[in-house]
Amino acid sequence: MAEEAQEQSAKRVRRRPGPFTLLVLPGLVALVGVAGFLAYTGGLSDAWPQGSDPDPTATTRVDAAYVPWLRKAVSDCTVIKPSVLAAQIDRLSGWNNDAGELSGEKGIAAFTDARWRTWGKDDDGNGRSSPRDPADALMALGRQDCSLAKKVTDLRTEGVVTGDLVNLTLAAYASGTDAVVKAGRVPTDAEAYIAEVKSLSSRYRSVDRESSGGAVNQVPGAVLAAPVGNLTVTSPYGSREHPLTGVTKLHTGVDFASPQGAQVSAASKGQVVFAAMTKAYGNRVVINHGTIDGKRLETTYSHLLALQVSVGQAVDAGTPVGLVGSTGLSTGPHLHFEVVLDGYYTDPLPWLRPST
Protein backbone atom coordinates (compact mmCIF):
# COMPACT_ATOMS: atom_id res chain seq x y z
CA MET A 1 0.00 0.00 0.00
CA ALA A 2 2.82 2.41 0.86
CA GLU A 3 4.55 1.75 -2.48
CA GLU A 4 1.24 2.30 -4.36
CA ALA A 5 0.70 5.64 -2.56
CA GLN A 6 4.23 6.79 -3.40
CA GLU A 7 3.69 5.86 -7.07
CA GLN A 8 0.42 7.86 -7.22
CA SER A 9 2.12 10.81 -5.51
CA ALA A 10 4.96 10.71 -8.06
CA LYS A 11 2.43 10.72 -10.91
CA ARG A 12 0.81 13.84 -9.46
CA VAL A 13 4.17 15.61 -9.15
CA ARG A 14 5.16 14.75 -12.72
CA ARG A 15 2.16 16.41 -14.38
CA ARG A 16 2.72 17.88 -17.82
CA PRO A 17 3.40 21.63 -17.94
CA GLY A 18 0.26 23.74 -18.44
CA PRO A 19 -0.45 26.46 -21.07
CA PHE A 20 0.97 29.24 -18.86
CA THR A 21 4.31 27.45 -18.57
CA LEU A 22 4.50 26.58 -22.25
CA LEU A 23 3.21 29.84 -23.80
CA VAL A 24 3.34 32.80 -21.41
CA LEU A 25 6.35 32.18 -19.18
CA PRO A 26 8.96 32.01 -21.99
CA GLY A 27 7.66 35.34 -23.36
CA LEU A 28 7.91 37.00 -19.97
CA VAL A 29 11.45 35.71 -19.51
CA ALA A 30 12.44 37.05 -22.95
CA LEU A 31 10.79 40.41 -22.31
CA VAL A 32 12.55 40.85 -19.00
CA GLY A 33 15.83 39.89 -20.62
CA VAL A 34 15.44 42.40 -23.46
CA ALA A 35 14.42 45.18 -21.10
CA GLY A 36 17.40 44.44 -18.90
CA PHE A 37 19.74 44.52 -21.88
CA LEU A 38 18.33 47.84 -23.16
CA ALA A 39 18.51 49.42 -19.74
CA TYR A 40 22.10 48.21 -19.31
CA THR A 41 23.20 49.52 -22.72
CA GLY A 42 21.28 52.79 -22.50
CA GLY A 43 18.86 51.80 -25.28
CA LEU A 44 15.82 52.16 -23.00
CA SER A 45 15.19 55.88 -23.15
CA ASP A 46 14.02 57.65 -20.01
CA ALA A 47 12.10 60.11 -22.20
CA TRP A 48 9.04 57.95 -21.54
CA PRO A 49 8.31 57.65 -17.81
CA GLN A 50 7.23 54.41 -16.22
CA GLY A 51 3.50 53.90 -15.90
CA SER A 52 0.49 53.54 -18.16
CA ASP A 53 0.40 57.16 -19.42
CA PRO A 54 3.37 59.28 -20.47
CA ASP A 55 3.73 62.57 -18.61
CA PRO A 56 2.77 65.28 -21.14
CA THR A 57 5.20 67.72 -19.51
CA ALA A 58 8.16 65.34 -19.58
CA THR A 59 11.26 66.59 -21.38
CA THR A 60 11.63 64.87 -24.74
CA ARG A 61 15.12 64.04 -25.91
CA VAL A 62 16.39 66.06 -28.88
CA ASP A 63 19.50 65.09 -30.80
CA ALA A 64 22.19 67.25 -29.23
CA ALA A 65 23.38 68.27 -32.70
CA TYR A 66 19.98 69.92 -33.34
CA VAL A 67 19.91 72.14 -30.25
CA PRO A 68 22.30 74.88 -31.53
CA TRP A 69 20.34 75.05 -34.78
CA LEU A 70 17.00 75.31 -32.94
CA ARG A 71 18.37 78.27 -31.00
CA LYS A 72 20.06 79.90 -33.98
CA ALA A 73 16.96 79.55 -36.17
CA VAL A 74 14.94 81.92 -33.98
CA SER A 75 17.77 83.98 -32.49
CA ASP A 76 16.52 87.13 -34.22
CA CYS A 77 12.86 86.50 -33.39
CA THR A 78 11.56 87.29 -29.90
CA VAL A 79 8.10 85.81 -30.56
CA ILE A 80 9.04 82.19 -31.31
CA LYS A 81 11.20 80.28 -28.84
CA PRO A 82 13.29 77.20 -29.70
CA SER A 83 10.85 75.03 -27.74
CA VAL A 84 7.98 76.14 -29.99
CA LEU A 85 10.06 75.43 -33.10
CA ALA A 86 10.91 71.96 -31.73
CA ALA A 87 7.24 71.34 -30.96
CA GLN A 88 6.34 72.21 -34.55
CA ILE A 89 8.86 69.65 -35.82
CA ASP A 90 7.39 67.08 -33.43
CA ARG A 91 3.89 67.88 -34.66
CA LEU A 92 4.87 67.92 -38.35
CA SER A 93 7.03 64.81 -38.54
CA GLY A 94 7.89 63.40 -35.13
CA TRP A 95 11.54 64.16 -36.10
CA ASN A 96 11.22 61.60 -38.92
CA ASN A 97 12.94 62.67 -42.16
CA ASP A 98 10.58 60.57 -44.29
CA ALA A 99 7.29 61.18 -42.45
CA GLY A 100 5.58 63.15 -45.22
CA GLU A 101 7.16 61.47 -48.24
CA LEU A 102 3.87 60.25 -49.70
CA SER A 103 2.28 63.72 -49.51
CA GLY A 104 5.20 65.44 -51.20
CA GLU A 105 6.51 66.91 -47.95
CA LYS A 106 10.18 66.30 -47.28
CA GLY A 107 12.35 66.26 -44.19
CA ILE A 108 11.66 66.83 -40.52
CA ALA A 109 10.03 70.21 -41.20
CA ALA A 110 7.73 68.80 -43.91
CA PHE A 111 8.65 71.27 -46.65
CA THR A 112 7.10 71.03 -50.09
CA ASP A 113 9.33 71.84 -53.04
CA ALA A 114 7.56 75.18 -53.53
CA ARG A 115 8.00 76.28 -49.92
CA TRP A 116 11.60 75.12 -49.90
CA ARG A 117 12.40 77.36 -52.87
CA THR A 118 11.19 80.28 -50.74
CA TRP A 119 12.78 79.44 -47.38
CA GLY A 120 15.49 76.85 -47.92
CA LYS A 121 19.23 77.59 -47.87
CA ASP A 122 22.49 75.74 -47.32
CA ASP A 123 22.77 76.91 -43.72
CA ASP A 124 25.29 74.34 -42.53
CA GLY A 125 27.62 75.02 -45.47
CA ASN A 126 27.91 71.43 -46.66
CA GLY A 127 27.51 72.41 -50.30
CA ARG A 128 23.85 71.53 -50.75
CA SER A 129 20.50 72.96 -49.70
CA SER A 130 18.07 70.18 -48.80
CA PRO A 131 14.89 69.83 -46.73
CA ARG A 132 16.25 66.42 -45.70
CA ASP A 133 19.25 68.10 -44.06
CA PRO A 134 18.04 68.69 -40.48
CA ALA A 135 20.14 71.83 -39.97
CA ASP A 136 18.88 73.38 -43.22
CA ALA A 137 15.31 72.37 -42.39
CA LEU A 138 15.40 73.86 -38.87
CA MET A 139 16.83 77.14 -40.13
CA ALA A 140 14.28 77.32 -42.96
CA LEU A 141 11.33 76.74 -40.62
CA GLY A 142 12.74 79.35 -38.26
CA ARG A 143 12.99 81.87 -41.12
CA GLN A 144 9.40 81.18 -42.12
CA ASP A 145 8.11 81.46 -38.55
CA CYS A 146 10.03 84.68 -37.87
CA SER A 147 8.74 86.21 -41.09
CA LEU A 148 5.18 85.32 -40.11
CA ALA A 149 5.79 86.66 -36.59
CA LYS A 150 6.87 90.01 -38.02
CA LYS A 151 3.80 90.17 -40.25
CA VAL A 152 1.32 89.43 -37.46
CA THR A 153 3.16 91.81 -35.10
CA ASP A 154 2.74 94.60 -37.65
CA LEU A 155 -0.91 93.65 -38.19
CA ARG A 156 -1.59 93.73 -34.46
CA THR A 157 0.23 97.05 -34.11
CA GLU A 158 -1.98 98.47 -36.86
CA GLY A 159 -5.10 97.14 -35.10
CA VAL A 160 -5.96 94.76 -37.95
CA VAL A 161 -5.77 91.62 -35.77
CA THR A 162 -5.81 90.93 -32.07
CA GLY A 163 -4.48 88.12 -29.92
CA ASP A 164 -1.33 86.47 -28.59
CA LEU A 165 1.57 86.79 -31.05
CA VAL A 166 2.68 83.16 -30.73
CA ASN A 167 -0.86 81.98 -31.45
CA LEU A 168 -1.21 84.39 -34.37
CA THR A 169 2.13 83.25 -35.83
CA LEU A 170 1.20 79.57 -35.59
CA ALA A 171 -2.22 80.37 -37.08
CA ALA A 172 -0.56 82.14 -40.01
CA TYR A 173 1.60 79.05 -40.55
CA ALA A 174 -1.34 76.64 -40.35
CA SER A 175 -4.03 78.63 -42.18
CA GLY A 176 -2.23 81.48 -43.94
CA THR A 177 -1.87 85.16 -43.12
CA ASP A 178 -4.92 86.07 -45.22
CA ALA A 179 -7.11 83.82 -43.08
CA VAL A 180 -5.82 85.49 -39.91
CA VAL A 181 -6.52 88.94 -41.38
CA LYS A 182 -10.01 87.91 -42.48
CA ALA A 183 -10.84 86.57 -39.00
CA GLY A 184 -9.13 89.45 -37.22
CA ARG A 185 -7.76 86.89 -34.79
CA VAL A 186 -6.85 83.19 -34.75
CA PRO A 187 -9.21 81.48 -37.23
CA THR A 188 -11.17 78.51 -35.92
CA ASP A 189 -9.52 76.01 -38.24
CA ALA A 190 -6.08 76.80 -36.77
CA GLU A 191 -7.02 76.30 -33.12
CA ALA A 192 -6.35 72.55 -33.02
CA TYR A 193 -2.88 72.96 -34.55
CA ILE A 194 -1.99 75.70 -32.05
CA ALA A 195 -3.22 73.63 -29.10
CA GLU A 196 -1.13 70.64 -30.18
CA VAL A 197 2.05 72.65 -30.74
CA LYS A 198 1.75 74.55 -27.46
CA SER A 199 1.10 71.30 -25.58
CA LEU A 200 4.17 69.68 -27.14
CA SER A 201 6.37 72.73 -26.48
CA SER A 202 6.38 71.99 -22.75
CA ARG A 203 8.49 68.92 -23.53
CA TYR A 204 11.22 71.04 -25.10
CA ARG A 205 11.70 73.81 -22.56
CA SER A 206 15.25 72.67 -21.92
CA VAL A 207 16.33 73.83 -25.39
CA ASP A 208 15.24 77.45 -24.81
CA ARG A 209 17.96 80.00 -24.31
CA GLU A 210 18.80 80.67 -20.69
CA SER A 211 18.30 84.38 -21.35
CA SER A 212 14.66 83.78 -22.24
CA GLY A 213 13.81 82.08 -18.98
CA GLY A 214 11.66 83.53 -16.24
CA ALA A 215 8.26 85.14 -16.32
CA VAL A 216 7.52 86.96 -19.56
CA ASN A 217 5.70 89.71 -17.75
CA GLN A 218 8.20 90.16 -14.97
CA VAL A 219 8.30 93.87 -14.10
CA PRO A 220 11.70 95.30 -13.10
CA GLY A 221 10.15 98.35 -11.44
CA ALA A 222 8.46 101.65 -12.23
CA VAL A 223 10.77 102.71 -15.05
CA LEU A 224 8.34 104.59 -17.31
CA ALA A 225 7.22 108.19 -17.02
CA ALA A 226 3.51 109.00 -17.02
CA PRO A 227 2.27 109.51 -20.62
CA VAL A 228 -0.41 112.00 -19.52
CA GLY A 229 -0.59 114.47 -16.66
CA ASN A 230 -3.38 112.72 -14.78
CA LEU A 231 -3.27 108.93 -14.31
CA THR A 232 -6.97 108.48 -13.58
CA VAL A 233 -7.87 104.96 -14.75
CA THR A 234 -11.27 104.56 -16.38
CA SER A 235 -10.70 101.01 -17.68
CA PRO A 236 -7.89 98.83 -16.27
CA TYR A 237 -5.85 96.11 -17.95
CA GLY A 238 -7.61 92.73 -17.99
CA SER A 239 -10.63 90.90 -19.33
CA ARG A 240 -13.64 93.09 -20.04
CA GLU A 241 -16.66 93.48 -22.32
CA HIS A 242 -15.87 96.02 -25.02
CA PRO A 243 -18.27 98.98 -24.62
CA LEU A 244 -18.90 99.21 -28.39
CA THR A 245 -18.57 95.67 -29.77
CA GLY A 246 -19.91 93.82 -26.73
CA VAL A 247 -17.17 91.19 -27.11
CA THR A 248 -15.50 90.01 -23.90
CA LYS A 249 -11.74 89.77 -24.33
CA LEU A 250 -8.46 91.05 -22.91
CA HIS A 251 -8.27 94.82 -22.57
CA THR A 252 -4.65 95.03 -23.60
CA GLY A 253 -3.80 98.31 -21.92
CA VAL A 254 -5.08 100.96 -19.52
CA ASP A 255 -7.47 103.80 -20.38
CA PHE A 256 -6.57 107.10 -18.74
CA ALA A 257 -9.20 109.83 -18.51
CA SER A 258 -7.97 113.04 -20.06
CA PRO A 259 -9.60 116.00 -21.82
CA GLN A 260 -9.66 116.35 -25.60
CA GLY A 261 -6.43 117.86 -26.85
CA ALA A 262 -4.38 117.15 -23.71
CA GLN A 263 -0.69 116.44 -24.26
CA VAL A 264 0.51 112.83 -24.59
CA SER A 265 4.22 112.24 -24.04
CA ALA A 266 6.68 109.40 -24.59
CA ALA A 267 7.12 107.26 -21.47
CA SER A 268 10.84 106.65 -22.06
CA LYS A 269 13.69 107.10 -24.52
CA GLY A 270 13.27 105.16 -27.75
CA GLN A 271 12.41 105.22 -31.44
CA VAL A 272 9.00 105.56 -33.09
CA VAL A 273 8.26 102.40 -35.10
CA PHE A 274 4.62 103.17 -35.99
CA ALA A 275 2.63 106.41 -36.28
CA ALA A 276 -0.55 106.30 -38.36
CA MET A 277 -4.33 106.03 -38.37
CA THR A 278 -5.78 102.54 -37.74
CA LYS A 279 -9.35 101.28 -37.80
CA ALA A 280 -9.63 100.13 -34.18
CA TYR A 281 -7.03 102.25 -32.36
CA GLY A 282 -7.49 105.44 -34.34
CA ASN A 283 -4.34 107.54 -34.47
CA ARG A 284 -1.73 105.27 -32.89
CA VAL A 285 1.94 105.62 -31.96
CA VAL A 286 4.24 102.71 -31.06
CA ILE A 287 7.68 103.34 -29.54
CA ASN A 288 10.46 100.76 -29.29
CA HIS A 289 12.52 101.32 -26.12
CA GLY A 290 15.11 98.63 -26.83
CA THR A 291 15.63 95.79 -24.37
CA ILE A 292 15.33 95.56 -20.63
CA ASP A 293 16.62 92.41 -18.91
CA GLY A 294 17.03 90.90 -22.38
CA LYS A 295 13.40 91.51 -23.38
CA ARG A 296 12.15 94.00 -25.99
CA LEU A 297 10.06 96.80 -24.47
CA GLU A 298 7.48 98.80 -26.43
CA THR A 299 4.80 101.30 -25.44
CA THR A 300 1.73 102.30 -27.46
CA TYR A 301 -0.49 105.42 -27.45
CA SER A 302 -3.91 105.19 -29.11
CA HIS A 303 -7.09 107.13 -30.02
CA LEU A 304 -5.03 110.29 -30.46
CA LEU A 305 -6.60 113.43 -31.86
CA ALA A 306 -3.37 114.26 -33.70
CA LEU A 307 0.07 112.75 -34.24
CA GLN A 308 3.19 114.76 -33.34
CA VAL A 309 5.90 112.23 -34.29
CA SER A 310 6.80 110.16 -37.35
CA VAL A 311 8.28 106.69 -37.93
CA GLY A 312 12.02 106.56 -37.31
CA GLN A 313 12.04 109.58 -35.00
CA ALA A 314 14.10 109.31 -31.81
CA VAL A 315 12.33 110.43 -28.64
CA ASP A 316 13.16 110.97 -24.99
CA ALA A 317 10.95 110.58 -21.95
CA GLY A 318 8.54 113.52 -22.08
CA THR A 319 8.78 114.11 -25.85
CA PRO A 320 5.31 115.07 -27.19
CA VAL A 321 3.91 112.26 -29.36
CA GLY A 322 0.29 113.36 -29.84
CA LEU A 323 -2.87 114.83 -28.38
CA VAL A 324 -5.62 113.02 -26.48
CA GLY A 325 -8.60 112.27 -28.71
CA SER A 326 -11.34 109.76 -29.49
CA THR A 327 -10.41 108.38 -32.91
CA GLY A 328 -11.03 104.76 -33.86
CA LEU A 329 -13.31 102.56 -31.72
CA SER A 330 -13.73 104.93 -28.80
CA THR A 331 -16.58 106.20 -26.64
CA GLY A 332 -14.94 109.50 -25.73
CA PRO A 333 -11.62 111.30 -25.26
CA HIS A 334 -9.02 109.19 -23.42
CA LEU A 335 -5.57 107.66 -23.84
CA HIS A 336 -5.33 103.91 -24.36
CA PHE A 337 -1.79 103.12 -23.19
CA GLU A 338 -0.09 99.72 -23.56
CA VAL A 339 3.17 98.14 -22.45
CA VAL A 340 4.38 95.26 -24.64
CA LEU A 341 7.22 93.12 -23.27
CA ASP A 342 8.84 90.62 -25.63
CA GLY A 343 5.70 90.69 -27.78
CA TYR A 344 3.27 90.12 -24.89
CA TYR A 345 0.87 92.64 -23.40
CA THR A 346 1.39 93.29 -19.71
CA ASP A 347 -0.32 95.47 -17.11
CA PRO A 348 1.11 98.99 -17.63
CA LEU A 349 0.45 100.33 -14.12
CA PRO A 350 3.38 98.66 -12.29
CA TRP A 351 5.71 100.10 -14.93
CA LEU A 352 4.63 103.72 -14.41
CA ARG A 353 6.06 106.30 -12.08
CA PRO A 354 3.36 108.57 -10.62
CA SER A 355 2.83 111.80 -12.54
CA THR A 356 4.21 114.93 -10.93
Disulfide bonds with the S-S distance in Angstrom:
none
